[in-house]
C-alpha cells in the first residue's frame, strides 16, 4: 500500500514521498489539497463567487422541498380526515347505544307502570305496612325449647345493671382517653427526637458543604496558579521564538548587506561577441532606476491631470444641468401663474354670471308674485 501511494503521488506531489509509509496522512493531505483546489476554482469563477450556486439547482431543490411538503400535507390531511370520520362513526355508534339503553329503560318503566301493581313489585315486601298484621304468630314447634328457659339475667335489677354499665362505660372511656394521651405523647416524643436528629443532620450537611466549598475554592486557587505557571511558560516560549525570529532576520540582513555582489559597482555586463545581449545582470543602474522613478512620476502626474480635467468637465456639466433646471422651473412657475390668472378670471366671470342670474331670478319672482298686469 505504501508503494502504491508513492507511485500515485510521486509524479505530481513529490513532497509526499517521505510520508509514503503513512497512507492515512497522505490521503488526508491529498483531500485537503483537493478541497483547496476546488475552493480556488470556485473563486476563479466570477458567477459562482458572486452569485453562489446555480439558481436552477436551487430552484430544483426548492421545488423538491415544496413537493415533499405538499405530499406530507396531503398525507396529514388524509389521516386527519380519516380520524375525523372515525370519530364521527364512533360518536354515532355511542349515541345509538345510549339511545337503545334509554329506550330499554323507558320500555321497562312503561311496562312496570302499565302492568304491575304496587304489591306486585319485588321491593314491596321491604315497605309493606301490613306485614306484621298479615303474618301468622309462630307455633311452639317453630320457637324451640329456648323459649321456655328462664335465664338468670331476668332477676337482675335494671337500675343497678344500668349503673354498672355506666361505670364500665366510664372506665372504658377513661382508658381510651389515657391511651389516646399516651399515643399523643409518644408521637410528640418521636417528632421531637426526629427534629433533633434532623437538626444534627443539617449541621453535618452544612459542615460538609462548607468543607466542599473550601476544597473547591482551594482547587480553583491551585488551578489558577497552574494556569499562571503555564501562561508564564508559554510567554517565555513565545518570547524566545520572537527573539529567534529577530536574530534570524538580523542575520539575514547582515548576510545581504555583507554580500560581495552588493559591493560591486558593475550593475550589468553586455556580451562582447553578441551585441545587445546581457550576460551578467545583477540590478538596475542608478540612471535606469531614476528613469523608472521619473516615468512613474509622469504617469502619476498624467493621472492627476486627467482627474482634474474630468472633475472640471463634471463641474461644467453640473452647472449646465443646474441652469437647465432653473430655466425649466421658471417656465413651470410662469405656466402656473398663467393658469392661476386664467382660473381667477373664470371664477370672476362665474361670479358675475351668478349675480346676474340671481338678479333676474329675483325680478321674475317679484313679477310672478305681483298683481299688476304688465302690458
VOMAR-738860 format. One record per residue (C-alpha): residue number from 1; residue in one letter; chain; x, y, z. Coordinates in steps of 0.2 Angstrom, whole numbers, plus 2048, in hexadecimal, padded with zeros to 3 digits. Layout:
N
ZABA / NUM / a / A / X / Y / Z
...
This chain:
375
ZABA / 1 / x / A / 800 / 800 / 800
ZABA / 2 / x / A / 80E / 80C / 804
ZABA / 3 / x / A / 816 / 808 / 7F3
ZABA / 4 / x / A / 805 / 80B / 7EA
ZABA / 5 / x / A / 803 / 81C / 7F3
ZABA / 6 / x / A / 815 / 821 / 7EE
ZABA / 7 / x / A / 812 / 81C / 7DC
ZABA / 8 / x / A / 802 / 826 / 7DB
ZABA / 9 / x / A / 808 / 836 / 7E3
ZABA / 10 / x / A / 81A / 836 / 7DD
ZABA / 11 / x / A / 817 / 83E / 7CD
ZABA / 12 / x / A / 80D / 84D / 7D3
ZABA / 13 / x / A / 810 / 84E / 7E5
ZABA / 14 / x / A / 822 / 849 / 7E8
ZABA / 15 / x / A / 823 / 852 / 7F9
ZABA / 16 / x / A / 818 / 843 / 800
ZABA / 17 / x / A / 824 / 836 / 7FC
ZABA / 18 / x / A / 82C / 836 / 80D
ZABA / 19 / x / A / 81B / 833 / 814
ZABA / 20 / x / A / 817 / 825 / 809
ZABA / 21 / x / A / 817 / 818 / 817
ZABA / 22 / x / A / 808 / 821 / 81F
ZABA / 23 / x / A / 7FA / 81F / 813
ZABA / 24 / x / A / 7ED / 827 / 81E
ZABA / 25 / x / A / 7F7 / 837 / 820
ZABA / 26 / x / A / 7FB / 837 / 80D
ZABA / 27 / x / A / 7E8 / 835 / 809
ZABA / 28 / x / A / 7E3 / 843 / 816
ZABA / 29 / x / A / 7F0 / 84F / 80E
ZABA / 30 / x / A / 7EA / 84B / 7FD
ZABA / 31 / x / A / 7D8 / 84E / 802
ZABA / 32 / x / A / 7DC / 85F / 809
ZABA / 33 / x / A / 7E5 / 863 / 7F9
ZABA / 34 / x / A / 7D7 / 85E / 7EF
ZABA / 35 / x / A / 7CB / 868 / 7F9
ZABA / 36 / x / A / 7D6 / 877 / 7F8
ZABA / 37 / x / A / 7D7 / 875 / 7E5
ZABA / 38 / x / A / 7C4 / 874 / 7E4
ZABA / 39 / x / A / 7C3 / 884 / 7EF
ZABA / 40 / x / A / 7CF / 88D / 7E4
ZABA / 41 / x / A / 7C6 / 887 / 7D4
ZABA / 42 / x / A / 7B6 / 88E / 7DB
ZABA / 43 / x / A / 7BE / 89F / 7DF
ZABA / 44 / x / A / 7C5 / 8A0 / 7CE
ZABA / 45 / x / A / 7B3 / 89E / 7C7
ZABA / 46 / x / A / 7AB / 8B0 / 7C9
ZABA / 47 / x / A / 799 / 8A9 / 7C7
ZABA / 48 / x / A / 79C / 89C / 7D5
ZABA / 49 / x / A / 7A6 / 8A8 / 7E0
ZABA / 50 / x / A / 799 / 8B6 / 7DF
ZABA / 51 / x / A / 788 / 8AD / 7DD
ZABA / 52 / x / A / 78C / 89D / 7E5
ZABA / 53 / x / A / 784 / 88C / 7DF
ZABA / 54 / x / A / 77B / 88C / 7CF
ZABA / 55 / x / A / 769 / 892 / 7D1
ZABA / 56 / x / A / 762 / 883 / 7C7
ZABA / 57 / x / A / 769 / 877 / 7D4
ZABA / 58 / x / A / 762 / 882 / 7E2
ZABA / 59 / x / A / 751 / 882 / 7D9
ZABA / 60 / x / A / 751 / 86F / 7D7
ZABA / 61 / x / A / 755 / 86E / 7E9
ZABA / 62 / x / A / 747 / 87A / 7EE
ZABA / 63 / x / A / 73B / 871 / 7E2
ZABA / 64 / x / A / 740 / 860 / 7EA
ZABA / 65 / x / A / 73D / 867 / 7FC
ZABA / 66 / x / A / 72D / 86F / 7F7
ZABA / 67 / x / A / 727 / 85E / 7EF
ZABA / 68 / x / A / 72C / 854 / 7FE
ZABA / 69 / x / A / 723 / 861 / 80A
ZABA / 70 / x / A / 714 / 860 / 7FF
ZABA / 71 / x / A / 715 / 84D / 800
ZABA / 72 / x / A / 717 / 84D / 812
ZABA / 73 / x / A / 708 / 85A / 814
ZABA / 74 / x / A / 6FD / 84F / 809
ZABA / 75 / x / A / 702 / 83F / 813
ZABA / 76 / x / A / 6FE / 849 / 823
ZABA / 77 / x / A / 6EE / 84F / 81C
ZABA / 78 / x / A / 6E9 / 83D / 817
ZABA / 79 / x / A / 6ED / 836 / 828
ZABA / 80 / x / A / 6E4 / 845 / 831
ZABA / 81 / x / A / 6D4 / 842 / 826
ZABA / 82 / x / A / 6D5 / 830 / 82A
ZABA / 83 / x / A / 6D6 / 833 / 83C
ZABA / 84 / x / A / 6C8 / 840 / 83B
ZABA / 85 / x / A / 6BD / 833 / 832
ZABA / 86 / x / A / 6C2 / 826 / 83F
ZABA / 87 / x / A / 6BD / 832 / 84D
ZABA / 88 / x / A / 6AD / 835 / 845
ZABA / 89 / x / A / 6A9 / 823 / 843
ZABA / 90 / x / A / 6AD / 81F / 855
ZABA / 91 / x / A / 6A3 / 82E / 85B
ZABA / 92 / x / A / 694 / 828 / 850
ZABA / 93 / x / A / 696 / 816 / 857
ZABA / 94 / x / A / 698 / 81C / 869
ZABA / 95 / x / A / 688 / 827 / 867
ZABA / 96 / x / A / 67F / 818 / 860
ZABA / 97 / x / A / 684 / 80D / 86F
ZABA / 98 / x / A / 67E / 81B / 87B
ZABA / 99 / x / A / 66E / 81D / 871
ZABA / 100 / x / A / 66B / 80A / 872
ZABA / 101 / x / A / 66F / 809 / 885
ZABA / 102 / x / A / 663 / 818 / 888
ZABA / 103 / x / A / 655 / 80F / 87D
ZABA / 104 / x / A / 657 / 7FF / 887
ZABA / 105 / x / A / 656 / 809 / 897
ZABA / 106 / x / A / 646 / 812 / 891
ZABA / 107 / x / A / 63F / 801 / 88C
ZABA / 108 / x / A / 642 / 7FA / 89D
ZABA / 109 / x / A / 63B / 809 / 8A6
ZABA / 110 / x / A / 62B / 809 / 89A
ZABA / 111 / x / A / 628 / 7F7 / 89D
ZABA / 112 / x / A / 62A / 7F8 / 8AF
ZABA / 113 / x / A / 61E / 807 / 8B0
ZABA / 114 / x / A / 612 / 7FF / 8A5
ZABA / 115 / x / A / 611 / 7EC / 8AA
ZABA / 116 / x / A / 618 / 7EC / 8BC
ZABA / 117 / x / A / 60F / 7F1 / 8CC
ZABA / 118 / x / A / 617 / 7F7 / 8DC
ZABA / 119 / x / A / 616 / 7E6 / 8E5
ZABA / 120 / x / A / 61D / 7DD / 8D6
ZABA / 121 / x / A / 62E / 7E6 / 8D6
ZABA / 122 / x / A / 63D / 7DD / 8DD
ZABA / 123 / x / A / 641 / 7EA / 8E9
ZABA / 124 / x / A / 630 / 7EB / 8F1
ZABA / 125 / x / A / 634 / 7DF / 8FF
ZABA / 126 / x / A / 641 / 7EB / 906
ZABA / 127 / x / A / 634 / 7F9 / 908
ZABA / 128 / x / A / 623 / 7EF / 90B
ZABA / 129 / x / A / 61A / 7F8 / 919
ZABA / 130 / x / A / 60F / 7E8 / 91C
ZABA / 131 / x / A / 61D / 7DC / 91D
ZABA / 132 / x / A / 61B / 7D9 / 930
ZABA / 133 / x / A / 608 / 7D9 / 92F
ZABA / 134 / x / A / 608 / 7CC / 921
ZABA / 135 / x / A / 615 / 7C1 / 928
ZABA / 136 / x / A / 610 / 7B2 / 933
ZABA / 137 / x / A / 616 / 7B0 / 945
ZABA / 138 / x / A / 624 / 7A3 / 947
ZABA / 139 / x / A / 620 / 792 / 94D
ZABA / 140 / x / A / 628 / 789 / 95C
ZABA / 141 / x / A / 631 / 77D / 951
ZABA / 142 / x / A / 639 / 78C / 947
ZABA / 143 / x / A / 63F / 795 / 957
ZABA / 144 / x / A / 648 / 786 / 95E
ZABA / 145 / x / A / 64C / 782 / 970
ZABA / 146 / x / A / 656 / 792 / 973
ZABA / 147 / x / A / 646 / 79C / 976
ZABA / 148 / x / A / 642 / 792 / 986
ZABA / 149 / x / A / 653 / 796 / 98E
ZABA / 150 / x / A / 654 / 7A2 / 99C
ZABA / 151 / x / A / 665 / 7AB / 99C
ZABA / 152 / x / A / 66D / 7B2 / 9AB
ZABA / 153 / x / A / 66E / 7C3 / 9A4
ZABA / 154 / x / A / 65B / 7C4 / 9A6
ZABA / 155 / x / A / 65D / 7C7 / 9B8
ZABA / 156 / x / A / 66A / 7D5 / 9B7
ZABA / 157 / x / A / 665 / 7E7 / 9BD
ZABA / 158 / x / A / 664 / 7F2 / 9AD
ZABA / 159 / x / A / 66A / 801 / 9B7
ZABA / 160 / x / A / 679 / 7F9 / 9BE
ZABA / 161 / x / A / 67D / 7F1 / 9AD
ZABA / 162 / x / A / 67C / 802 / 9A5
ZABA / 163 / x / A / 687 / 80A / 9B2
ZABA / 164 / x / A / 694 / 7FB / 9B0
ZABA / 165 / x / A / 693 / 7FE / 99D
ZABA / 166 / x / A / 696 / 811 / 99F
ZABA / 167 / x / A / 6A5 / 80D / 9AB
ZABA / 168 / x / A / 6AC / 801 / 99E
ZABA / 169 / x / A / 6A9 / 80E / 990
ZABA / 170 / x / A / 6B1 / 81B / 99B
ZABA / 171 / x / A / 6C1 / 810 / 99E
ZABA / 172 / x / A / 6C2 / 80B / 98C
ZABA / 173 / x / A / 6C1 / 81E / 987
ZABA / 174 / x / A / 6CE / 823 / 994
ZABA / 175 / x / A / 6D9 / 814 / 98D
ZABA / 176 / x / A / 6D7 / 81A / 97B
ZABA / 177 / x / A / 6DB / 82C / 981
ZABA / 178 / x / A / 6EB / 826 / 98A
ZABA / 179 / x / A / 6F0 / 81C / 97B
ZABA / 180 / x / A / 6ED / 82A / 96F
ZABA / 181 / x / A / 6F7 / 836 / 97A
ZABA / 182 / x / A / 705 / 829 / 97B
ZABA / 183 / x / A / 705 / 827 / 968
ZABA / 184 / x / A / 705 / 83A / 966
ZABA / 185 / x / A / 714 / 83B / 972
ZABA / 186 / x / A / 71D / 82E / 969
ZABA / 187 / x / A / 71A / 837 / 958
ZABA / 188 / x / A / 721 / 847 / 960
ZABA / 189 / x / A / 730 / 83E / 967
ZABA / 190 / x / A / 733 / 836 / 956
ZABA / 191 / x / A / 731 / 846 / 94C
ZABA / 192 / x / A / 73D / 84F / 959
ZABA / 193 / x / A / 74A / 841 / 957
ZABA / 194 / x / A / 748 / 842 / 944
ZABA / 195 / x / A / 74A / 855 / 944
ZABA / 196 / x / A / 75A / 854 / 94F
ZABA / 197 / x / A / 761 / 847 / 943
ZABA / 198 / x / A / 75C / 852 / 934
ZABA / 199 / x / A / 765 / 861 / 93C
ZABA / 200 / x / A / 774 / 856 / 93E
ZABA / 201 / x / A / 773 / 850 / 92C
ZABA / 202 / x / A / 772 / 862 / 926
ZABA / 203 / x / A / 781 / 868 / 931
ZABA / 204 / x / A / 78B / 859 / 929
ZABA / 205 / x / A / 785 / 85D / 918
ZABA / 206 / x / A / 789 / 870 / 91A
ZABA / 207 / x / A / 79B / 86B / 920
ZABA / 208 / x / A / 79D / 85F / 911
ZABA / 209 / x / A / 797 / 86D / 905
ZABA / 210 / x / A / 7A3 / 879 / 90D
ZABA / 211 / x / A / 7B2 / 86D / 90C
ZABA / 212 / x / A / 7AD / 869 / 8FA
ZABA / 213 / x / A / 7AC / 87C / 8F6
ZABA / 214 / x / A / 7BD / 87F / 8FE
ZABA / 215 / x / A / 7C5 / 870 / 8F5
ZABA / 216 / x / A / 7BD / 876 / 8E4
ZABA / 217 / x / A / 7C4 / 888 / 8E8
ZABA / 218 / x / A / 7D5 / 880 / 8EB
ZABA / 219 / x / A / 7D4 / 876 / 8DB
ZABA / 220 / x / A / 7D0 / 886 / 8D2
ZABA / 221 / x / A / 7DF / 88F / 8DA
ZABA / 222 / x / A / 7EA / 880 / 8D5
ZABA / 223 / x / A / 7E3 / 880 / 8C3
ZABA / 224 / x / A / 7E6 / 893 / 8C2
ZABA / 225 / x / A / 7F8 / 891 / 8C8
ZABA / 226 / x / A / 7FB / 883 / 8BB
ZABA / 227 / x / A / 7F3 / 88E / 8AE
ZABA / 228 / x / A / 7FE / 89C / 8B2
ZABA / 229 / x / A / 80D / 891 / 8B2
ZABA / 230 / x / A / 808 / 88A / 8A1
ZABA / 231 / x / A / 805 / 89B / 89A
ZABA / 232 / x / A / 816 / 8A1 / 8A0
ZABA / 233 / x / A / 81E / 892 / 897
ZABA / 234 / x / A / 814 / 895 / 887
ZABA / 235 / x / A / 819 / 8A8 / 888
ZABA / 236 / x / A / 82B / 8A3 / 88A
ZABA / 237 / x / A / 82A / 897 / 87B
ZABA / 238 / x / A / 822 / 8A5 / 871
ZABA / 239 / x / A / 82F / 8B1 / 876
ZABA / 240 / x / A / 83D / 8A5 / 872
ZABA / 241 / x / A / 835 / 8A2 / 861
ZABA / 242 / x / A / 833 / 8B5 / 85E
ZABA / 243 / x / A / 846 / 8B7 / 863
ZABA / 244 / x / A / 84B / 8A9 / 857
ZABA / 245 / x / A / 841 / 8B1 / 849
ZABA / 246 / x / A / 849 / 8C2 / 84C
ZABA / 247 / x / A / 85A / 8BA / 84D
ZABA / 248 / x / A / 857 / 8B1 / 83D
ZABA / 249 / x / A / 850 / 8C0 / 834
ZABA / 250 / x / A / 85F / 8CA / 83A
ZABA / 251 / x / A / 86B / 8BD / 834
ZABA / 252 / x / A / 863 / 8BC / 823
ZABA / 253 / x / A / 864 / 8CF / 821
ZABA / 254 / x / A / 876 / 8CE / 826
ZABA / 255 / x / A / 879 / 8C0 / 81A
ZABA / 256 / x / A / 871 / 8CB / 80C
ZABA / 257 / x / A / 87A / 8DB / 811
ZABA / 258 / x / A / 88B / 8D2 / 812
ZABA / 259 / x / A / 888 / 8C8 / 801
ZABA / 260 / x / A / 897 / 8CC / 7F5
ZABA / 261 / x / A / 88A / 8CE / 7E7
ZABA / 262 / x / A / 883 / 8DD / 7F0
ZABA / 263 / x / A / 894 / 8E6 / 7F0
ZABA / 264 / x / A / 897 / 8E4 / 7DE
ZABA / 265 / x / A / 896 / 8F4 / 7D3
ZABA / 266 / x / A / 891 / 8EB / 7C3
ZABA / 267 / x / A / 87E / 8E9 / 7C2
ZABA / 268 / x / A / 87E / 8DF / 7B2
ZABA / 269 / x / A / 88A / 8D9 / 7A4
ZABA / 270 / x / A / 887 / 8D8 / 791
ZABA / 271 / x / A / 88E / 8CA / 786
ZABA / 272 / x / A / 89D / 8CF / 77C
ZABA / 273 / x / A / 899 / 8C2 / 76F
ZABA / 274 / x / A / 886 / 8C5 / 76D
ZABA / 275 / x / A / 881 / 8D7 / 76D
ZABA / 276 / x / A / 872 / 8DB / 778
ZABA / 277 / x / A / 873 / 8CB / 782
ZABA / 278 / x / A / 874 / 8CC / 795
ZABA / 279 / x / A / 87F / 8BF / 79C
ZABA / 280 / x / A / 880 / 8C4 / 7AF
ZABA / 281 / x / A / 871 / 8CE / 7B5
ZABA / 282 / x / A / 871 / 8D2 / 7C8
ZABA / 283 / x / A / 866 / 8E1 / 7CA
ZABA / 284 / x / A / 861 / 8F1 / 7C2
ZABA / 285 / x / A / 86D / 8FF / 7C0
ZABA / 286 / x / A / 86A / 910 / 7CA
ZABA / 287 / x / A / 866 / 918 / 7B9
ZABA / 288 / x / A / 859 / 90B / 7B5
ZABA / 289 / x / A / 852 / 90B / 7C6
ZABA / 290 / x / A / 850 / 91E / 7C5
ZABA / 291 / x / A / 848 / 91C / 7B4
ZABA / 292 / x / A / 83B / 910 / 7BB
ZABA / 293 / x / A / 837 / 91C / 7C9
ZABA / 294 / x / A / 835 / 92A / 7BD
ZABA / 295 / x / A / 82A / 920 / 7B2
ZABA / 296 / x / A / 81F / 91B / 7C1
ZABA / 297 / x / A / 81E / 92D / 7C6
ZABA / 298 / x / A / 819 / 932 / 7B5
ZABA / 299 / x / A / 80B / 925 / 7B5
ZABA / 300 / x / A / 805 / 92B / 7C5
ZABA / 301 / x / A / 805 / 93D / 7BF
ZABA / 302 / x / A / 7FC / 938 / 7AF
ZABA / 303 / x / A / 7EF / 92F / 7BA
ZABA / 304 / x / A / 7ED / 93E / 7C5
ZABA / 305 / x / A / 7EB / 94A / 7B6
ZABA / 306 / x / A / 7DE / 93E / 7AF
ZABA / 307 / x / A / 7D5 / 93E / 7BF
ZABA / 308 / x / A / 7D5 / 951 / 7C0
ZABA / 309 / x / A / 7CE / 952 / 7AE
ZABA / 310 / x / A / 7C1 / 945 / 7B2
ZABA / 311 / x / A / 7BC / 94F / 7C2
ZABA / 312 / x / A / 7BB / 95F / 7B8
ZABA / 313 / x / A / 7B0 / 957 / 7AB
ZABA / 314 / x / A / 7A5 / 950 / 7B8
ZABA / 315 / x / A / 7A4 / 961 / 7C0
ZABA / 316 / x / A / 79F / 969 / 7B0
ZABA / 317 / x / A / 792 / 95C / 7AC
ZABA / 318 / x / A / 78B / 95E / 7BE
ZABA / 319 / x / A / 78A / 971 / 7BB
ZABA / 320 / x / A / 782 / 96E / 7AA
ZABA / 321 / x / A / 775 / 962 / 7B2
ZABA / 322 / x / A / 772 / 96F / 7C0
ZABA / 323 / x / A / 76F / 97D / 7B3
ZABA / 324 / x / A / 763 / 972 / 7A9
ZABA / 325 / x / A / 759 / 96D / 7B9
ZABA / 326 / x / A / 758 / 980 / 7BE
ZABA / 327 / x / A / 751 / 984 / 7AD
ZABA / 328 / x / A / 745 / 976 / 7AD
ZABA / 329 / x / A / 73F / 97B / 7BF
ZABA / 330 / x / A / 73D / 98D / 7B9
ZABA / 331 / x / A / 733 / 987 / 7AA
ZABA / 332 / x / A / 728 / 97C / 7B5
ZABA / 333 / x / A / 725 / 98A / 7C2
ZABA / 334 / x / A / 720 / 996 / 7B3
ZABA / 335 / x / A / 714 / 988 / 7AD
ZABA / 336 / x / A / 70D / 986 / 7BE
ZABA / 337 / x / A / 70B / 999 / 7C0
ZABA / 338 / x / A / 702 / 99A / 7AF
ZABA / 339 / x / A / 6F6 / 98B / 7B4
ZABA / 340 / x / A / 6F3 / 994 / 7C4
ZABA / 341 / x / A / 6EE / 9A4 / 7BB
ZABA / 342 / x / A / 6E3 / 99B / 7AF
ZABA / 343 / x / A / 6DB / 991 / 7BE
ZABA / 344 / x / A / 6D8 / 9A2 / 7C7
ZABA / 345 / x / A / 6D0 / 9AA / 7B8
ZABA / 346 / x / A / 6C5 / 99B / 7B5
ZABA / 347 / x / A / 6C0 / 99C / 7C8
ZABA / 348 / x / A / 6BC / 9AF / 7C6
ZABA / 349 / x / A / 6B2 / 9AC / 7B6
ZABA / 350 / x / A / 6A8 / 99E / 7BF
ZABA / 351 / x / A / 6A5 / 9A9 / 7CE
ZABA / 352 / x / A / 69F / 9B7 / 7C3
ZABA / 353 / x / A / 693 / 9AB / 7B9
ZABA / 354 / x / A / 68D / 9A4 / 7CA
ZABA / 355 / x / A / 689 / 9B6 / 7D0
ZABA / 356 / x / A / 680 / 9BA / 7BF
ZABA / 357 / x / A / 676 / 9AA / 7C0
ZABA / 358 / x / A / 671 / 9AE / 7D2
ZABA / 359 / x / A / 66B / 9BF / 7CE
ZABA / 360 / x / A / 661 / 9B8 / 7BF
ZABA / 361 / x / A / 65A / 9AB / 7CA
ZABA / 362 / x / A / 655 / 9B8 / 7D7
ZABA / 363 / x / A / 64C / 9C3 / 7CA
ZABA / 364 / x / A / 643 / 9B4 / 7C3
ZABA / 365 / x / A / 63D / 9AE / 7D4
ZABA / 366 / x / A / 637 / 9C0 / 7D8
ZABA / 367 / x / A / 62E / 9C1 / 7C7
ZABA / 368 / x / A / 626 / 9B0 / 7CB
ZABA / 369 / x / A / 620 / 9B5 / 7DC
ZABA / 370 / x / A / 61A / 9C7 / 7D6
ZABA / 371 / x / A / 607 / 9CA / 7D3
ZABA / 372 / x / A / 60A / 9D7 / 7C6
ZABA / 373 / x / A / 608 / 9D2 / 7B4
ZABA / 374 / x / A / 617 / 9D7 / 7AA
ZABA / 375 / x / A / 612 / 9DC / 799
